[in-house]
Amino acid sequence: MSMEFIFAKSEQIDGNSLRQGDLLEKSEELANAVKEAHSYYADADDYTHFLVLTQSCDLVKREKKPPKSPYITLAAVRPLEKALGRRVEKYVAPGVDFPIMVCARERRLLVDQFLERLLHNTEDGFFFLRAGSTPTIEQDSCVFLPLSIALRNTHYDICLKHKVAQLDDIFAAKVGWMTGNLYSRIGTPDIEDNLPNSKEYKRDFFEDVLYKKTVWLSPAQIKVLKIEIKNWKRENAHQEMTIDVARSLLDSIPDDVTLASQRAVKILTDNNIIANDDASIDSARKLLQNDTSFKKLIKSDN
């Protein structure tokens, strides 16, 4: 299940001319054309494709004459992780030397909302292309609209030769609106309109692109994790922590309800309010951890 609906069907693709929303694969030939004026865009490994931004009406080839526009404007297509990484880095917990990115859990909703906007293509500056939505898009990618370059129209045929897909008309119009920052919005079909299990699709998408690579913890959990990391490094001097070890440490971090109940019981025992023996401590912890109101109070802060 993918987002093929944003692209025109194969029988609808115009193979004789360029249009706004055309996807061009960065072949060696196209890269050489780009290199004449934009060497970085040609050489950067993570620039996998380009998307045509010039309006279709300005790209019509007239008989024996070049198109109306003297330039063909292209935007860079790069892996989603380049856009997502910049957003997630804002919420990384400081002082955690760990092979898995540890982030502040209270900020997770902001990243979820960012991904939601990408899926619906309502995030300024980006147009999202889901992996598999067209054959040459092998990984989740974004058109970085501000990263645009202009090729002379003498490169028209080279661009056309490496056209591999074409956005559906309504999505091409959306790219035009996003590029020009017009005052009227272009309404495009959402994934809810095209995918029968959109909630499951979004959940799997979030898991695939974000949660497999990050962990979102509360301040209390981050504090415990720092202690666990420090202890591990003391016991395993000069060893590099592996992903498996990191996940094992994460599995040992209690949830907030457990941490809160442990702290509450310690306060009570330290002040002789309850007996400082295993049975009394265990009973008090279970009482707190199973209390619905207590759990709601703790979780409401997260």
Secondary structure as UniProt FT lines:
FT   HELIX           4..6
FT   HELIX           10..12
FT   TURN            20..21
FT   STRAND          22..25
FT   HELIX           28..35
FT   TURN            36..37
FT   HELIX           39..43
FT   TURN            45..46
FT   STRAND          49..52
FT   HELIX           56..58
FT   TURN            63..64
FT   STRAND          71..79
FT   HELIX           80..89
FT   TURN            90..91
FT   TURN            94..95
FT   STRAND          101..104
FT   HELIX           105..107
FT   HELIX           108..119
FT   TURN            120..121
FT   TURN            124..125
FT   STRAND          126..129
FT   TURN            131..132
FT   TURN            135..136
FT   STRAND          141..152
FT   HELIX           153..155
FT   HELIX           156..161
FT   STRAND          163..167
FT   HELIX           169..180
FT   HELIX           191..194
FT   TURN            196..197
FT   HELIX           198..206
FT   HELIX           207..211
FT   TURN            212..213
FT   STRAND          214..217
FT   HELIX           219..235
FT   TURN            237..238
FT   HELIX           243..251
FT   HELIX           256..270
FT   TURN            271..272
FT   HELIX           278..289
FT   HELIX           292..299
FT   TURN            300..301
//
